[in-house]
Amino acid sequence: MSMGILEGKKILVTGVLTDDSIAFGMAKHAQEQGAEIALTGFGRGLRLTQRIAKKLPSIPEVYELDITNKEHQEALQN
């Protein structure tokens, strides 16, 4: 099995709300190329992102992210 071009990389993906979105396609492709991904969502979008994350090859962590909320920003850094 060959290594993917993103092997060992960590990628944060925003905007995964449906499995037809560009963000979903990018997240799926990144996983297929070996990247570890994390998704973000906020408000109602967070629940949608959590649901759609289950359709990826490997279920990633999903973080709540309101960029104006310092606690959300700090949670991503850990």
N, C-alpha and C positions, 0 to 999 in steps of 0.2 A: 504494500500500500504506500503510495507516495504522499509526501507532506503537502498540505495546502499552502498557498501563498500567505495566508493569515495565521498560520500555526504559531501559537504562543502569544498572540495579540489579544488585547481586551478592547472591546468596542461598545460604546454607549449609543443606543438607538432610540430616537424619539419619534412619535407619530405613528406607532403601530396600533391602528384602531380597527382595521379589517385585514383579512388575509388577501385582499386584492390591492392593498396599498403598496406603494413603492418602498416604504419603510419595511414592511413585512418581507418583501422580496429581497431587500438588501440584508436584513437580519438572517434570513434563511440561507442566503448565499454565503454570508460571512461564516456562519456555523459550518457549512459544508466545506469551506476552505480552512477550517481549523481554529477559527477565532472563538474566544469566549465572549458572549455578549450579555448585556444587561439592557433592559428596556425601562422607559419612564412613562408615566402617565399622571394625570391630575384630575381631580373631581370625578365626574361621570366617565371621563376617558380612562381613568385608572382601572375601573372595573372592566371596561372593554379590552384594554391592553392585557389584563390578567387572563381573560378568557381566550383571547387570540394567541397568547404566548404558548398555550397548550398545543397549538397546531404546528409549532416549530419542531425540528428534528430532536432537539434537546430543550427541555423547558428551562428558560433563563430566569434569573432574578428579575422582579419588576419592582421598581422604586417609585414612590410618589415624588414628584418634582414640580413644585411651583418655584420658579427661579427667583421670585421675590422673597421666599421663605428661607432664612438662613439655616434653620434646622434641616430642611430638605437638602440644601447644598452640602452641609456637613456630613449627612448620612451617606452621600455618594462618595465622599473622600475616604471613608473608612472601609 
